[in-house]
């Protein structure tokens, strides 16, 4: 177990979730606007899963939650793509967020690999 607040990947995930929330507040509706809630939830889920996994007893359990966080990051990426395609998000905002999601994905992959190496 470790303090998730000390993990840079968690800190960055929380920052991304906050930025997504702010961007979607000012975004156009686009359909019924359900995509906003989905995007917010998937972005928030990244950090939440890192936090939950960090508090588990075994490295294998932590790695499992990092895998879920990686899935949430991919879901966030998909929702950002959709929001851009329907014109609800401007391309510049979406590109900045997508870049941050990509960085998080790489960080999660590296952390997961290290956690699993420690489990051996």
C-alpha positions in Angstrom: 0.0 0.0 0.0 1.1 3.5 -0.7 -0.3 7.0 -0.5 -1.8 7.6 -3.9 -1.6 11.4 -3.4 2.2 11.1 -3.9 1.8 9.4 -7.3 2.4 11.9 -10.2 0.1 9.9 -12.4 -2.7 10.4 -9.9 -2.0 14.1 -9.7 -2.0 14.5 -13.4 -5.2 12.4 -13.7 -6.9 14.7 -11.2 -5.7 17.7 -13.2 -7.1 16.3 -16.4 -10.5 15.5 -14.8 -10.7 19.1 -13.6 -9.8 20.5 -17.0 -12.4 18.2 -18.7 -15.0 19.4 -16.2 -14.2 23.1 -17.0 -14.1 22.5 -20.8 -17.4 20.7 -20.8 -19.1 23.4 -18.8 -18.6 25.8 -21.6 -19.0 23.3 -24.5 -21.9 23.3 -26.8 -24.6 20.7 -26.1 -24.4 18.5 -29.1 -27.4 16.2 -29.1 -28.8 15.8 -25.7 -25.5 16.5 -24.0 -25.2 13.0 -22.5 -21.6 12.8 -23.9 -20.6 15.5 -21.3 -21.5 13.2 -18.4 -19.8 10.2 -20.0 -16.6 12.2 -20.7 -16.5 13.6 -17.1 -17.0 10.2 -15.6 -14.4 8.5 -17.7 -11.9 11.2 -16.9 -12.6 11.1 -13.2 -12.3 7.3 -13.3 -8.7 7.4 -14.3 -7.5 8.9 -11.0 -10.1 7.1 -8.9 -8.8 3.7 -10.1 -5.2 4.7 -9.6 -6.1 5.7 -6.0 -8.1 2.6 -5.3 -5.4 0.3 -6.7 -2.6 2.1 -4.7 -4.4 1.1 -1.5 -4.7 -2.6 -2.3 -2.6 -5.1 -0.5 -0.7 -6.7 -3.4 1.1 -5.4 -6.4 -1.0 -7.6 -8.6 -4.2 -6.0 -7.4 -2.6 -2.5 -7.9 -1.6 -3.5 -11.5 -5.2 -4.7 -12.1 -6.6 -1.2 -11.1 -4.0 0.5 -13.3 -5.3 -1.6 -16.2 -8.8 -0.3 -15.4 -7.4 3.2 -15.3 -5.8 2.7 -18.7 -9.2 1.6 -20.0 -10.8 4.7 -18.6 -8.2 6.8 -20.3 -9.0 5.1 -23.6 -12.7 5.8 -23.0 -11.9 9.4 -22.3 -10.0 9.6 -25.6 -12.9 8.2 -27.4 -15.4 10.6 -25.8 -13.1 13.5 -26.7 -13.0 12.3 -30.3 -16.8 12.1 -30.4 -17.2 15.6 -28.9 -14.9 17.0 -31.5 -16.7 15.2 -34.4 -20.0 16.7 -33.4 -18.6 20.2 -33.0 -19.1 20.4 -29.3 -15.5 20.9 -28.5 -13.1 23.1 -30.5 -10.1 21.3 -32.0 -7.5 23.1 -30.0 -9.1 22.3 -26.6 -9.6 18.7 -27.7 -6.0 18.3 -28.9 -4.6 19.6 -25.6 -6.8 17.2 -23.7 -6.0 14.3 -26.0 -2.3 15.0 -25.6 -2.7 14.9 -21.8 -4.6 11.6 -22.0 -1.9 10.2 -24.2 0.8 11.2 -21.6 -1.3 9.6 -18.9 -1.7 6.4 -20.8 2.1 6.1 -21.2 2.6 6.9 -17.5 0.1 4.3 -16.5 1.7 1.6 -18.7 5.2 2.4 -17.2 3.9 2.3 -13.6 2.0 -0.9 -14.2 5.1 -2.5 -15.6 7.1 -1.4 -12.5 4.5 -2.6 -10.1 4.4 -6.0 -11.8 8.2 -6.2 -11.7 8.1 -5.6 -8.0 5.6 -8.4 -7.6 8.1 -11.0 -8.9 
